[in-house]
Amino acid sequence: MKHPNDQIPAPWARTPTSRRSALRGLAGLLLTSPLFQDFAEAAAKEGFNGNQPPPIDDLFNTFDFAKAAKEYLDPIAWDYLAEGASDEVALDDARRGFNRIIIRPRFLTDVHEIDVKANVLGQNLPFPIFIDPSGGKNCFLDGGELEVAKAAAKLGCMYISNGGVDEFLTSAEAPKNWWMLTTGSHLRSKGTMETFVEKLEDMGATGICFTVDIIHVSHRERSIHNKFVRRWCDTGVPRDSAGKLIYAEGEQAWTTGNYPHLAFPTPTWEDVKTLREMTDLKIILKGILTAEDTAKAVEVGVDGVVVSSHGARQMDHVGGPIEALPECVEAANGKIEVLVDGGFRRGSDVLKALSLGAKAAGVARPYLWGMTLYGQQGVERVLTLLYTELALDMGMSGVAKIGDIDRKLVRIRDYELTGPGAIR
């Protein structure tokens, strides 16, 4: 979801004179007294504009969570979470692509019991929805990666980690199915690759997720217009008591016009082959959008691909991943598994992806909205809403279990609805 160097801190990590800092300090003092514990917790959870999250049960779908998170977050943090690359055409396409896929329900089948359990990449899962990796979680909630890992463990779902929570991942409470992300830095040499692999094997990881589409820093122009400084990824978004951003002397905001240059050669298919030969851990390639690259993935022996546009945050004008899914499934030809992410907001979106041949669908922004507002509980609530919507949509479509879903359940129309009645 982001460049590996982007580690944006929590929106409340500002100067000591900020209103939020004062409230957090007060909260810490009051927590020593049981009489004021409730007040302290509320003060510590105050949003950027002084508001608190609504009761979690008042949010009924992922769009409700998005609206509440936008009202809660620092505007710069929200833009960073919501933005896409360049013109954000691919960001729009990620959602619009679902509108062309029509469900063909089958009636008079026995759907009194619905089973959403699935086997994905050799793992038995409670539902075919996985937690995508997302860097910069501290931009939205301090310690967010741990909250997400705990939610994954509680739900039993597939979780791809951005790292930083090794102690939890090696504990008895760790998720049973967790993968570690690499953006390619671990593949620079055989030595770095071996160190990376050995660590994951010792930690008990399920596999490696290599995100292939984040080699260069993209133009995310909301953040560029916000004069975002990349150092803030580590130190926080500094504001004075009036709420104005503070820039250190000589500090350069994120900008355009810089010719792309990297100090190291970028990974190739040969590096993936070397990685494959080095470990028995499962390997998936995330960021695939074409039949050609899917066929190469089959050739080098990885276990699967994730059809993905990186949340539309890297290359613009690549369409929605759901549009690329059919050609990738065809190229895989059942030899490797195909997963997909990008724009999933409803259980019906997941149903459509499964109908087109995906084994599972991944989400990032939706669980980040939940995490922002409620931590672990918010992540669990968002995923629960998605898989219960999936179950309901399956029942209304006449399919009782995941194995009953096939290509005949959907058709793709050759036009797109536009105008006031279009669903965005």
C-alpha positions as CSV (number, residue, x, y, z in Angstrom):
1,M,0.0,0.0,0.0
2,K,2.9,2.3,0.4
3,H,6.6,2.8,-0.3
4,P,8.8,0.8,2.2
5,N,10.4,4.0,3.5
6,D,7.0,5.5,4.4
7,Q,6.5,5.1,8.1
8,I,4.1,7.8,9.0
9,P,3.5,8.3,12.7
10,A,0.2,8.7,14.4
11,P,-1.7,11.9,13.7
12,W,-1.6,12.9,17.3
13,A,2.2,12.7,17.4
14,R,2.6,16.5,17.4
15,T,4.5,19.1,19.4
16,P,3.9,19.0,23.2
17,T,1.9,22.2,22.9
18,S,-0.8,20.6,20.8
19,R,-4.3,20.1,22.2
20,R,-4.1,16.4,21.7
21,S,-0.7,16.1,23.4
22,A,-2.1,18.0,26.4
23,L,-5.1,15.7,26.5
24,R,-2.9,12.6,26.3
25,G,-0.8,13.9,29.1
26,L,-3.8,14.6,31.3
27,A,-5.1,11.1,30.5
28,G,-1.9,9.5,31.6
29,L,-2.1,11.3,35.0
30,L,-5.8,10.6,35.5
31,L,-5.3,6.9,34.7
32,T,-3.6,6.5,38.1
33,S,-7.0,7.1,39.7
34,P,-9.7,4.6,39.2
35,L,-12.2,7.4,39.7
36,F,-11.1,9.0,36.4
37,Q,-10.3,6.0,34.3
38,D,-13.2,6.4,31.9
39,F,-12.5,10.1,31.4
40,A,-8.8,9.4,30.7
41,E,-9.5,6.7,28.1
42,A,-12.0,9.0,26.3
43,A,-9.5,11.9,26.3
44,A,-6.7,9.7,24.9
45,K,-9.0,8.6,22.1
46,E,-10.1,12.0,21.0
47,G,-9.9,12.6,17.2
48,F,-8.2,15.5,15.3
49,N,-11.3,17.7,15.5
50,G,-12.1,16.9,19.1
51,N,-14.7,14.3,18.3
52,Q,-14.8,10.7,19.5
53,P,-15.7,7.6,17.4
54,P,-19.4,6.7,17.4
55,P,-20.5,3.5,19.0
56,I,-19.2,0.7,16.9
57,D,-22.6,-0.9,16.5
58,D,-23.8,2.3,14.8
59,L,-21.6,1.5,11.8
60,F,-23.3,-0.9,9.6
61,N,-21.0,-1.3,6.6
62,T,-17.5,-0.4,5.5
63,F,-18.7,2.9,4.1
64,D,-19.9,3.9,7.5
65,F,-16.4,3.2,8.9
66,A,-14.8,5.3,6.1
67,K,-17.0,8.3,6.9
68,A,-16.3,8.0,10.6
69,A,-12.6,7.6,10.1
70,K,-12.4,10.7,7.9
71,E,-14.1,12.8,10.5
72,Y,-11.7,11.5,13.2
73,L,-8.3,11.7,11.5
74,D,-5.9,14.5,10.9
75,P,-6.7,15.7,7.3
76,I,-3.2,14.9,6.1
77,A,-3.4,11.4,7.6
78,W,-6.8,10.9,5.9
79,D,-5.4,12.1,2.5
80,Y,-2.5,9.7,2.9
81,L,-4.9,6.8,3.6
82,A,-7.4,7.6,0.9
83,E,-5.3,8.8,-2.0
84,G,-4.3,7.1,-5.2
85,A,-1.5,7.8,-7.6
86,S,-1.4,10.8,-10.1
87,D,-5.0,11.4,-11.5
88,E,-6.5,8.6,-9.3
89,V,-8.2,7.1,-12.4
90,A,-7.2,3.6,-11.2
91,L,-8.5,4.4,-7.8
92,D,-11.9,5.1,-9.3
93,D,-11.7,2.1,-11.6
94,A,-11.1,-0.2,-8.7
95,R,-14.7,0.3,-7.5
96,R,-16.3,0.9,-10.9
97,G,-15.1,-2.4,-12.2
98,F,-17.5,-4.3,-9.9
99,N,-20.5,-2.5,-11.4
100,R,-20.1,-4.4,-14.7
101,I,-20.2,-7.8,-13.0
102,I,-23.8,-9.0,-12.7
103,I,-24.8,-11.8,-10.3
104,R,-27.0,-14.6,-11.8
105,P,-28.9,-16.0,-8.8
106,R,-30.0,-19.6,-8.7
107,F,-33.3,-20.3,-6.9
108,L,-34.9,-23.3,-5.3
109,T,-31.7,-24.6,-3.9
110,D,-31.2,-25.5,-0.2
111,V,-29.5,-22.6,1.4
112,H,-30.8,-22.9,5.0
113,E,-27.1,-23.3,6.1
114,I,-24.4,-21.2,4.6
115,D,-20.7,-22.2,4.8
116,V,-18.1,-19.6,4.0
117,K,-15.1,-21.7,5.0
118,A,-12.4,-22.0,2.3
119,N,-9.0,-23.6,1.7
120,V,-6.5,-21.0,0.4
121,L,-2.9,-21.9,-0.4
122,G,-3.2,-25.1,1.6
123,Q,-4.7,-23.4,4.7
124,N,-8.2,-24.0,6.0
125,L,-9.7,-20.6,6.7
126,P,-13.0,-19.5,8.3
127,F,-13.7,-17.2,5.3
128,P,-12.0,-16.3,2.0
129,I,-11.1,-12.7,2.9
130,F,-7.5,-11.9,3.9
131,I,-5.7,-9.0,5.6
132,D,-3.5,-7.2,3.1
133,P,-0.2,-5.6,4.2
134,S,-0.3,-1.9,4.8
135,G,2.6,0.2,5.9
136,G,2.2,3.4,7.9
137,K,-0.4,2.1,10.3
138,N,1.0,4.4,12.9
139,C,-0.3,7.3,10.8
140,F,-3.8,6.2,11.9
141,L,-3.3,4.4,15.2
142,D,-0.2,4.2,17.4
143,G,0.8,0.5,17.4
144,G,-1.7,-0.4,14.7
145,E,0.2,-3.3,13.3
146,L,-0.1,-5.2,16.6
147,E,-3.8,-4.4,16.8
148,V,-4.3,-5.9,13.3
149,A,-2.2,-9.0,14.1
150,K,-4.3,-9.6,17.2
151,A,-7.5,-9.3,15.2
152,A,-6.2,-11.8,12.7
153,A,-5.3,-14.2,15.5
154,K,-8.8,-13.9,17.0
155,L,-10.6,-14.4,13.7
156,G,-8.3,-17.1,12.4
157,C,-7.9,-15.4,9.0
158,M,-5.0,-15.0,6.6
159,Y,-2.8,-12.1,7.6
160,I,0.1,-10.5,5.6
161,S,2.3,-8.5,8.0
162,N,4.3,-5.5,7.3
163,G,6.6,-6.5,10.2
164,G,7.5,-4.9,13.5
165,V,5.5,-7.3,15.6
166,D,8.0,-10.2,15.8
167,E,7.5,-10.8,19.5
168,F,3.7,-11.3,19.0
169,L,4.2,-13.4,15.9
170,T,6.5,-15.8,17.7
171,S,4.2,-16.0,20.8
172,A,1.5,-18.6,21.5
173,E,-1.1,-16.0,20.7
174,A,0.1,-15.5,17.1
175,P,-2.1,-16.0,14.0
176,K,-1.9,-19.5,12.7
177,N,-1.7,-18.2,9.1
178,W,0.6,-15.3,8.7
179,W,2.8,-14.1,5.9
180,M,5.7,-11.6,5.9
181,L,5.9,-8.9,3.3
182,T,9.0,-8.0,1.3
183,T,9.2,-5.2,-1.2
184,G,12.4,-6.6,-2.7
185,S,15.1,-5.2,-0.4
186,H,15.6,-8.7,1.0
187,L,16.3,-10.0,-2.5
188,R,19.3,-7.8,-3.2
189,S,21.8,-10.6,-2.7
190,K,21.8,-14.3,-1.9
191,G,23.1,-13.4,1.6
192,T,20.3,-11.1,2.4
193,M,17.8,-13.5,1.0
194,E,19.1,-16.4,3.1
195,T,19.0,-14.2,6.3
196,F,15.4,-13.2,5.5
197,V,14.3,-16.8,4.8
198,E,16.0,-18.3,7.8
199,K,14.4,-15.8,10.1
200,L,10.9,-16.5,8.8
201,E,11.4,-20.2,9.0
202,D,12.5,-19.9,12.6
203,M,9.5,-17.7,13.4
204,G,7.1,-20.2,11.9
205,A,5.7,-18.0,9.1
206,T,3.3,-19.5,6.6
207,G,5.0,-17.9,3.7
208,I,6.5,-14.8,1.9
209,C,4.5,-12.2,0.1
210,F,6.7,-10.3,-2.4
211,T,5.0,-7.1,-3.4
212,V,6.4,-6.5,-6.9
213,D,4.8,-3.2,-7.8
214,I,6.5,-0.8,-5.3
215,I,10.0,-0.5,-6.8
216,H,9.8,3.3,-7.4
217,V,8.2,6.1,-5.3
218,S,4.9,7.1,-7.0
219,H,3.3,10.5,-7.3
220,R,0.6,10.6,-4.6
221,E,-0.5,14.1,-5.3
222,R,-2.8,14.7,-2.4
223,S,0.2,14.3,-0.1
224,I,2.3,16.3,-2.5
225,H,-0.2,19.2,-2.4
226,N,-0.3,18.9,1.4
227,K,3.5,19.5,1.3
228,F,4.1,16.3,3.1
229,V,7.7,15.7,4.3
230,R,8.8,12.1,4.1
231,R,10.7,12.4,7.3
232,W,7.3,12.7,9.0
233,C,6.8,9.0,8.2
234,D,9.2,8.4,11.1
235,T,8.8,11.4,13.4
236,G,5.2,12.5,13.1
237,V,3.3,15.3,11.5
238,P,4.4,18.3,13.6
239,R,2.0,21.1,14.3
240,D,2.2,24.1,16.5
241,S,-0.4,25.2,19.0
242,A,-2.4,26.8,16.2
243,G,-2.4,23.6,14.2
244,K,0.0,24.8,11.6
245,L,2.6,22.4,10.2
246,I,6.2,22.9,11.4
247,Y,9.0,22.5,8.9
248,A,12.6,22.0,10.0
249,E,15.2,24.3,8.4
250,G,16.1,23.1,4.9
251,E,13.4,20.4,5.0
252,Q,12.2,19.3,1.5
253,A,8.5,18.4,1.1
254,W,7.5,15.5,-1.1
255,T,7.4,16.9,-4.6
256,T,7.4,16.1,-8.3
257,G,10.1,16.7,-11.0
258,N,12.7,14.3,-9.5
259,Y,14.1,11.9,-12.1
260,P,13.8,8.3,-10.8
261,H,17.0,6.7,-9.8
262,L,17.8,3.8,-7.5
263,A,21.1,2.8,-5.9
264,F,20.6,-0.9,-6.4
265,P,19.5,-3.1,-9.3
266,T,15.8,-4.0,-9.0
267,P,14.6,-7.6,-8.5
268,T,14.0,-9.8,-11.5
269,W,12.3,-13.2,-12.2
270,E,15.7,-14.8,-11.7
271,D,15.7,-13.5,-8.1
272,V,12.3,-15.0,-7.6
273,K,13.6,-18.4,-8.9
274,T,16.5,-18.2,-6.4
275,L,14.1,-17.4,-3.6
276,R,12.0,-20.4,-4.6
277,E,15.0,-22.7,-4.6
278,M,16.1,-21.5,-1.2
279,T,13.0,-22.3,0.9
280,D,10.0,-24.6,1.2
281,L,7.9,-21.6,2.6
282,K,5.0,-20.7,0.4
283,I,5.6,-17.7,-1.9
284,I,3.1,-15.4,-3.5
285,L,3.7,-12.4,-5.8
286,K,1.5,-9.4,-5.1
287,G,0.9,-6.8,-7.7
288,I,0.3,-9.0,-10.8
289,L,-2.1,-7.5,-13.4
290,T,-1.5,-9.5,-16.6
291,A,-1.7,-13.0,-18.0
292,E,1.9,-12.8,-19.1
293,D,3.2,-12.2,-15.6
294,T,0.9,-14.8,-14.2
295,A,2.4,-17.3,-16.7
296,K,5.9,-16.3,-15.5
297,A,4.8,-16.9,-11.9
298,V,3.8,-20.4,-12.8
299,E,7.1,-20.9,-14.6
300,V,9.3,-19.9,-11.7
301,G,7.3,-22.1,-9.3
302,V,5.7,-19.7,-6.8
303,D,2.5,-20.8,-5.1
304,G,0.2,-18.0,-6.1
305,V,-0.3,-14.5,-7.2
306,V,-2.3,-11.6,-5.9
307,V,-3.9,-9.6,-8.7
308,S,-3.5,-6.1,-7.4
309,S,-2.8,-2.5,-8.2
310,H,-1.4,-1.7,-4.8
311,G,-4.5,0.2,-3.8
312,A,-4.1,2.3,-7.0
313,R,-1.3,4.0,-5.2
314,Q,1.6,3.2,-7.6
315,M,0.9,3.1,-11.3
316,D,-2.2,5.0,-12.4
317,H,-4.4,4.1,-15.5
318,V,-4.0,0.3,-15.0
319,G,-7.7,-0.3,-14.5
320,G,-9.3,-2.1,-11.6
321,P,-7.8,-5.5,-10.4
322,I,-11.2,-7.1,-10.7
323,E,-11.0,-6.4,-14.5
324,A,-7.6,-8.1,-14.7
325,L,-8.7,-11.1,-12.7
326,P,-10.2,-13.2,-15.5
327,E,-7.1,-13.2,-17.7
328,C,-4.8,-14.0,-14.7
329,V,-7.0,-16.9,-13.7
330,E,-7.0,-18.2,-17.2
331,A,-3.2,-17.9,-17.4
332,A,-2.7,-19.7,-14.1
333,N,-4.7,-22.6,-15.5
334,G,-5.2,-24.2,-12.1
335,K,-1.4,-24.6,-11.6
336,I,-1.1,-21.9,-9.0
337,E,-3.8,-20.1,-6.9
338,V,-5.0,-16.6,-7.8
339,L,-6.0,-14.1,-5.1
340,V,-7.1,-10.5,-5.7
341,D,-7.4,-7.2,-3.9
342,G,-8.4,-3.7,-4.7
343,G,-11.7,-1.8,-4.1
344,F,-13.4,-4.6,-2.0
345,R,-16.1,-3.0,0.1
346,R,-19.0,-5.4,0.1
347,G,-19.6,-9.1,0.5
348,S,-21.0,-9.1,-3.0
349,D,-17.6,-7.8,-4.3
350,V,-16.0,-10.9,-2.8
351,L,-18.7,-13.2,-4.3
352,K,-18.0,-11.7,-7.7
353,A,-14.3,-12.3,-7.4
354,L,-14.8,-15.9,-6.3
355,S,-17.1,-16.4,-9.2
356,L,-14.4,-15.2,-11.6
357,G,-11.9,-17.7,-10.2
358,A,-10.2,-16.0,-7.2
359,K,-9.5,-18.1,-4.2
360,A,-9.7,-15.2,-1.8
361,A,-10.1,-11.4,-1.7
362,G,-7.9,-9.0,0.3
363,V,-8.7,-5.7,2.0
364,A,-6.6,-2.9,3.4
365,R,-8.4,0.4,3.6
366,P,-11.6,-1.0,5.2
367,Y,-9.8,-2.7,8.1
368,L,-7.6,0.5,8.5
369,W,-10.8,2.5,9.0
370,G,-11.9,0.1,11.7
371,M,-8.4,0.0,13.2
372,T,-8.2,3.8,13.3
373,L,-11.4,4.1,15.3
374,Y,-11.4,1.0,17.6
375,G,-8.1,-0.8,17.2
376,Q,-8.4,-4.6,17.2
377,Q,-12.2,-4.5,17.8
378,G,-12.6,-2.3,14.7
379,V,-10.6,-4.7,12.5
380,E,-12.7,-7.6,13.7
381,R,-15.9,-5.7,13.1
382,V,-15.1,-4.8,9.5
383,L,-14.1,-8.3,8.6
384,T,-17.1,-9.7,10.3
385,L,-19.4,-7.4,8.3
386,L,-17.7,-8.4,5.1
387,Y,-17.9,-12.2,5.6
388,T,-21.5,-12.0,6.9
389,E,-22.5,-10.0,3.8
390,L,-20.8,-12.6,1.7
391,A,-22.8,-15.4,3.4
392,L,-26.1,-13.5,2.9
393,D,-25.3,-12.8,-0.7
394,M,-24.4,-16.5,-1.2
395,G,-27.7,-17.5,0.3
396,M,-29.7,-15.1,-1.9
397,S,-27.8,-16.3,-4.9
398,G,-28.6,-20.0,-4.3
399,V,-25.1,-21.2,-3.3
400,A,-24.7,-22.7,0.2
401,K,-20.9,-23.2,0.3
402,I,-17.8,-21.7,-1.3
403,G,-17.3,-24.7,-3.5
404,D,-20.7,-24.1,-5.1
405,I,-19.5,-20.7,-6.5
406,D,-18.5,-20.9,-10.2
407,R,-18.2,-18.8,-13.3
408,K,-21.8,-19.3,-14.2
409,L,-22.8,-17.3,-11.2
410,V,-21.9,-14.0,-12.9
411,R,-21.9,-12.3,-16.3
412,I,-20.0,-9.3,-17.4
413,R,-21.9,-6.7,-19.4
414,D,-20.2,-4.8,-22.2
415,Y,-21.2,-1.3,-21.0
416,E,-21.1,0.7,-17.9
417,L,-23.8,2.6,-16.1
418,T,-23.1,6.3,-15.9
419,G,-25.0,9.4,-14.8
420,P,-27.0,10.0,-11.6
421,G,-28.0,6.4,-11.2
422,A,-24.5,5.0,-11.4
423,I,-23.1,3.3,-8.3
424,R,-19.6,4.6,-7.3
